[in-house]
Amino acid sequence: MPSSLSVLYDRAVSAFASLYGAPPQVVVAAPGRVNLIGEHTDYNDGFVMPVAIDRQVVIAASPRDDDRVELHSLDMGGQSAFSLGDIRPDPRQRWSNYQRGVALMLQKQGHRIGGMNAVITGDVPIGAGLSSSAAVEVATGYTFKTLYGLELDRVALALLAQRAENEFVGMRCGIMDQYISALGQANHALMIDCRSLEYKLVPVPPGVSIIVCDTRVQRGLVDSEYNARRLECETGARLLGVRALRDVTPAEFERRAAELPELTRRRCRHVVYEDQRVLDSIAALERGDLAAFGALMAASHASLRDDYQVSCKQLDIMVEAAAALPGVHGARMTGAGFGGCTVNLVESGQAAAFSAAVAAAYAQATGLTPQIYVCRAEDGVRALSSRPAP
Ligand code: GLA
C-alpha cells in the first residue's frame, strides 16, 4: 500500500476505533482524478480522457442494526447524522450532503440498505477541481455496497453517484468524475465514451510524469457558470437538430456555424473540436507521438480560454509558465475551470526541476504560492480491508 494511503487508512481506523470501541468492518478508498484532455465534453455525450490519481477519500465504516447513518469527517472536523427514512440536506455540515445524496439515490433505485457508522478522511485537495466530491460519492456508494452486499456494478455506481450530485447537491455535472473514480486503472488513462459508457484503456506513456499544478484560486463561479455552459450547449444541439453536440463533426459544424448566434457558436465550436482532439489524442499516443499530444493539449487550453471562456488569468499564467520549461510535452487547464488546476505531461527526469521552476514563475507573476502534485495513475474505488462481521 503506498505510504500516503496507509497514513489515511491508519487515521481513519484509529479514529473509528476510538469513537466506537471496535475496529471498522470495512475500509474503502476512492481516488480523485485529473483529466488529460476532453473538457466540457462529457455532458455533450462526448469523449474524455481522465486518470484516477493517488489522492484518495477513505471511509472506515461498520453497519448498524437501525437506519441511522452517523458520519464523522476528520478533515472538516464535524459530525452529521441522519435517518435513512428522512434524508434532507444538512445546511450546516454541507460536506455530508454528498453522502446523504448517495444514500437517498440507493434507496430510490430499490437497494436495501441499513444504517452505518462512518469516519471519513482524505487527501484529495478540496475545491481544487480534482473531484474530491466525486470521490466522496463513489466511496460512500461502495461502502454501502460492501456492507450490505448490493448488486451494483461500477458503471451503475458511477451513474448513481452522478445522480446524487445532479439531483441532491444541485450541480449538473457530467459522468466523467464519478466514472473514473469508480473504474480507474493503475498506470492508465481511460478514454471514455460518455454516451455508450464504454472505455478504452490508454497506457500512460513510459518515462512521463503527470504533474498537477494547483493555482490556489478558489473556483468561485463554477456552479452557476457550469450550469450556464450546459444550457448553452443544449441550445446549440437543439438549433443544429442533433441529440447532443457529440453528433456534430468539425466539418458539419463549419458548414452550419453561421446558423448559430455568436455565443452559442463559440461554445459549440469548443465542444465539437474538443471531441475530435480526444480522438486525435488516442492516435497520437498509440504511435508514441508526445509532441502531437502536447499540441492537442495546447489547442484544448486555447479553446477553453477563448471559445468556452472557463479559464482565468492565473490558469493561463500557469500554463504559459509550464510550456516554456524543458521536458514539458503539454500543459493545459483541467476540470471545470474558473481556477483550480492545470495538468502537465513532463519527462520524468525533469519532474523535480519542472515543479520548482513552475512554482517560482507562477509565484513571481501572481504573488500566490501554488501546490504542485506529481501524480501516479491509480486504481478506482476499492476495499482496503474487510474483516468478517463478529
Ligand atoms: C467537472 C464536472 C465534469 C466535467 C468537467 C469538465 O469536473 O464534474 O462532469 O464536465 O467539469 O470537463
Residues whose N, C-alpha, C, O or C-beta is under 5 A from the ligand:
A	BS01	GLA	G38 E39 H40 T41 D42 C173 G174 I175 M176 D177 G335 A336
